[in-house]
Amino acid sequence: MAAKRKTGIRRTKQLTQAKSTGVPRSEADRAFVRRVLNEFLERELGEEMARVCRLPHKERFEYIDDMIDYAESKGAKFDRPATGVTI
């Protein structure tokens, strides 16, 4: 009888544990983790911010600086600290 293939959360947990124990992962496993991460980012943040999250560090900060400059040019004020709550 063939073993049932692990999918979803169980497989992701198995792969992250394999990383911490030093067991090398195959290209298919890395592709699976990338796909799950990309789907999560797009679901939680939207397509544009998911794309920004995948940018290299320097380009990501340049993009965010451009977003802030654009918001200031449209009249956004940043004189109060961000609280994380939108009302």
C-alpha positions in Angstrom: 0.0 0.0 0.0 1.4 3.4 -1.0 1.9 6.0 1.6 -0.4 9.0 1.4 1.4 12.2 0.5 1.4 15.0 3.1 -0.2 18.2 1.9 -0.9 21.7 3.2 0.0 22.6 6.8 1.4 19.2 7.7 3.7 19.2 4.7 4.8 22.8 5.4 5.6 22.0 9.0 7.5 18.9 7.9 9.6 21.0 5.5 10.4 23.7 8.0 11.4 21.1 10.6 13.7 19.5 7.9 15.4 22.9 7.5 16.1 23.2 11.2 17.6 19.7 11.4 19.9 20.3 8.4 18.3 17.7 6.1 18.7 19.0 2.5 15.4 19.8 0.7 14.7 19.0 -2.9 13.9 21.7 -5.5 10.3 20.5 -5.5 10.1 21.1 -1.7 11.5 24.6 -2.1 9.1 25.4 -4.9 6.2 24.1 -2.7 7.2 26.4 0.2 7.7 29.4 -2.2 4.2 28.8 -3.6 2.6 28.5 -0.2 4.4 31.7 1.0 3.4 33.6 -2.2 -0.2 32.6 -1.8 -0.3 33.6 1.8 1.3 37.0 1.1 -1.2 37.7 -1.7 -4.1 36.6 0.4 -3.1 38.7 3.4 -1.5 41.8 1.8 -2.8 42.0 -1.7 -0.9 41.6 -5.0 1.0 44.8 -4.9 2.3 44.5 -1.3 3.1 40.8 -1.9 5.2 41.8 -4.8 7.0 44.5 -2.7 7.7 41.9 0.0 9.5 39.7 -2.5 11.8 42.6 -3.6 15.4 42.7 -2.4 15.8 44.7 0.8 17.2 47.9 -0.8 14.6 48.0 -3.5 11.8 47.4 -1.0 12.9 50.4 1.1 13.2 52.6 -2.0 9.7 51.6 -3.1 8.3 52.4 0.4 10.1 55.8 0.4 8.5 56.5 -3.0 5.1 55.6 -1.5 5.6 58.0 1.4 6.8 60.8 -0.9 3.7 60.3 -3.1 1.4 60.3 -0.1 3.0 63.6 1.2 2.5 65.1 -2.3 -1.2 64.3 -2.1 -1.5 66.0 1.4 -1.0 63.1 3.8 0.3 64.2 7.2 2.7 62.1 9.2 2.8 64.3 12.4 1.2 61.6 14.6 2.7 58.1 15.3 1.1 55.2 13.6 -1.1 53.1 16.0 -1.9 50.3 13.7 -5.6 51.0 13.9 -7.6 52.5 11.1 -10.8 54.3 12.0 
